[in-house]
Amino acid sequence: MLSRLVRNLRICVTEKCNLKCFFCHREWDPSSNCLLEAKDIVKIVEAASSLGIKNVKITGGEPLVRSDIVEIISGISPLVDEVSLVTNGVLLEDYALDLKRAGLSRVNVGLPSLDSSKYESITGGGDISRVLKGIEAAREVELNPVKINMVILKGINENEVEKMMDYACNIGATLQLIELQPIPEGEQVFEKFHVSLRQIEESIALKSVMRTLNPTGQRAVYTIPRNGGKAVVEIVSPVNNPDFCSRCSKLRVTCDGRLKPCLLRNDNLVNIFESVRSETGLEALREKFMEAISLKEPYWKIPQKI
């Protein structure tokens, strides 16, 4: 029903995190309290699935700080084609096997640097060794493809792209190079550390043997010969990119139970919490989804000619 407009649902299950990355946009989630219980999340996914949404990504905060995260994955995985999860990887070694058994398909792991001291500085004290062990555990239980999310920060990690490509190639992961997004109440951070990925992409394109697009058509995906193997690199470049924005097929759920049609807007959220807790079945919840879909429009738009 909605599959041509929205194919992916991102559910924020907590605003809490065990790291303090200075560049985090926190999904632009305006909520201060997590109200959704595991059973609520299952009901939301049930409604979404009935409308044709078949891919769910669990986000935060850091999802793995929820003690019931395995229960959540177990409850929603039978309802959709794929459940993936975005994590900083700190707790992934402990959870990887249980998540796989619960039905998790794959993981995205945030890794802004391979330099331990730089990583510690960026993340506010994070231990990179735990993250690397978490990535290895994800590979061992076949949470594939493991994707490495590297947000590019001007003056900090631009010179590590080649090194990160080697790392991703060696472990068989996909590297996602992500443009820094605007940050709520963080204009100075965005202005100081934002850099376009154009030059990086041009360099990668010259070395690639194949360029494709991801299923939504938003991202270029390059295959580059590397160390006797092949590195796969996705370019995530949304800022001031109307084409990227117009192809968005995501709908978000905040952790206090609101549908969020656009990452960068908080003025058009649709409250579904009462519908989730209602005993009237899924119809009211489906209507809320339809309302949220009707509010979707590109944030970055093509300038109008005068």
N, C-alpha and C positions, 0 to 999 in steps of 0.2 A: 504493500500500500504506500508506504513512505520510502521504499527502498531507493527510488530515483533521487530523492531529496536528502534523506538522512540514512546513512548506512552504519554509522558508528556512534555509540553512546559512551561518553566518558563520565565515570562516576567517582566523585571525590568522597572517599570514605572517612577522612579525618583531616583536620587542619593542623594536627600536631606533626612535628618532625624531629628526628634526633640529630639533624645537622642544621647549620645556619648559613646556607649559601647566600652570599650578599646579592646575587643577581636573580633570585627566585621570584617568579611572578605569582606563585601560589594559586595558579589557575584563575587569578583575579576573583577569587572566591570571597564574597563579602560577609560570609557567615562567621560567627565567633564560637558557635557551639555545634558539636556534631550530634544531631538528633536521630539520624537514621540507624535503626537496628538491622541486624542481618536479615530478618524476615521482611523488613521494609524494602531492602535492596532487592531481594528476590522478587517481590511483588512488582517493583518498578521494571525490572528486566522482563518479567512475564508480560507486562503490558507492552513494553517496547517490542518484544519478539512477536507479539500478535499483530503488530503493525508493520512487520517486515524488517526490523532492525536486528541484525544477526551478529554484530561484532561489538564487544564490550571491552573497554579498557578501564581498569581500576587505577585511580590516582589518589593523590593527597595534596598537601602534607606527604607523609611517608606511610603508605598503606600497611607496611609490616609492623608498625607499632600497635596496630589493633590486635587484641588477643584473639578475636574471632575471625581473623582474615581467612583462615582455611575454611571455616564454616561458610563464609560468604562465597568463596570461590566454588565450593562444593554445591551450594544451593543454586547458583546461576549457570554453571557450566552446562547442565543438560538442556538449557533453554535456548542457547544460541550456538552459532557455528564456531566462534572463537572468543576466548577470554584471555586478554593480555593484561599486563600490570607494569606500571612505571614505578621504579624504586631507586633509591640511592645506593642500594646494594649492601649496606652495612649489616643487615640482618639476613641477607639472602642465603648465606651458607646454612643457617639454622632451619630455614623454611623451604628450601628448594624442593626437596623430595616430597614433603607433605603437600605443597602446592601442586606439583605435577600429578600426584595421586588424586587430588581433589578436582582436577580437570583443567588447570591452567595450561594454556597453549604455549605462551612465550613471555619474555620479559624485555623491557627497556631499562637499561641501567645508566644513570647519570654519572659521567666520568669526565670532568672538565680538564683534567691534567693527569699525566702519568708520573709527574714529579711529586714525590711524597710531601716535601715541604710546601710546595706551591698548592698542592691539593688541600693540605691542612689549613693554609691561609684562606683559600677560596671558600672552604666549607665551614669555617669557624671551629676547627679542631678535629676534623674527620681523620680517620685512620685508613689510608688507602689499602693497606694490606688486607683488611677485612673485606673491602669491596672486591678486590681481585680474587679473593677466595670465594666470595659469593658468585662472581661471574663463572669461575671454574665449576662450582657446584651446579649452577644452572646448565652449563654445557653437559656435565656428566649425566644429568637426569633428562636431557634433551628438551629443555624449554627453548626450542629453536623456532625461528632464528633469534638468537640473542642479539639485541641491538644496543650499541653503545651510543648514548646521547652526549654529544660534546657541544656545549654552547660556546660559541666563539666570543672571546672577550678581548677587546682591543688593548694591546700592550701587555697582555698577560699570557695568552696561550695560542696566539696566532701561529707562532713558530713551532708548535707541537703537532700540527696536522699530519705531517709526513710520519712522524713517530707513532701517532695514533693509528694511522692507516696500516703500518707494519704490525702493530699489536692486534688490530682487528683481523687482519689477514691471517696471522699466525694462529689465532684461536678459532677461526671460522665464523666470526661475528660480522654483522653489518654495522658500518659506522654511519651515524647520522650527524652531519654537521648542521648545527641549529643556530640561526640568527637570533641574537638577543632581542627579546620582545620588550615593549614598554612595561614598566613595573609600577604597580599601584603605590602612590606616594613615594616614588623613587625616580623622579625625573632626572636628578643629577647623576644617578647611577647609569641610567640609559644613555644620557648625553655623553658621559665620559667613556663608557665601555662598548657602546654599540659600534659595529662596523658592518658594512655590506659584505655579503659573501661572494660578490661578483668576481673579484680577482681570484679568490681561492677556487671558485668553480671553473673559471677559465683555465687555470693551471691544471686542474684535475681532468678537464675535458680533453686537453692536449695529450694526456697520457692514457686515456681510456681506449678500450677496444670496442665498447658497446655503451650506448646511452638509451635508456628506456624511461618510462614514467611509472610511478607507483599507481595502484588501482584507481585512485581518485583523479589522477592527472595533475595533481598539485606539485609533485616533487620529481626532479630529475634524479635518476639512479644510474650511476656510472660503474662500470666494471673495469678495473685497472690491473694489469699484470704486476705482480709484486712478489719478490722473494721466491720465485718458482711456483707461486700460487696466484690467486686473484683476490683483490680487495674489492668489496662492494661498498659504495659510498652514496648515501642519499643526501641531497641538499634541501634543507628546510629553510626557506627564505621568504617569510610572509610579509615583512614590514614594507609598507607602501607598494604592495604587490596586488593589484586588483584581480589579476588572473588567478593567483593563488586563493585569494579570498572568495572569489565567485564560485570556486570549485569545492568549497568547504562542505563536507557531508557529516559534520559532527553536531551532536547535541550534548550538552553537559548537564550533570546533576550536581548541585552543591550539597555539602554534607549536612545542611539543615533542611534539605528537601525542597529545592527549587530547581526548575528547569532553566538552563542558561543557554539561549540561542547563540550567543557570541562570546568568545573569550574576553574581548576587550570592552564589553558593555555590561553595566549592571542596572540599566534603567528599563529593561524589558524582561525581567525574570518572571517566571510563572510558578506560583506556589502550588506544590502538589502534596504537601505534607498531610493535609486533612484528607485528601483523596486516598493517599496511601494507607492511612489508618482507618479509613471508612470500611464498613462491612458490606457495602453495596456492590462489591465486585469490581471488575476492571474497567467498566465502561466510562465512568467519570474520569479515571486516570488516563484512558486513551484520549478523551476529549481534551485534557490538559496538554497532552503531547501534540495534538493537532494545533492547538492554540500557539504553542511554542514554535512549531514549525512555521506557522504563518508569520511569525515575527522575525524569522531569519532573513537577513540581508547582508550584503558585503559591507564590512567595516571600511576596508580600503577600497575606494571607488575610483573609476576612471574619471579624470577631470572633464567637466563639461565644457565644450567649446562655446565661446561667447561670440 
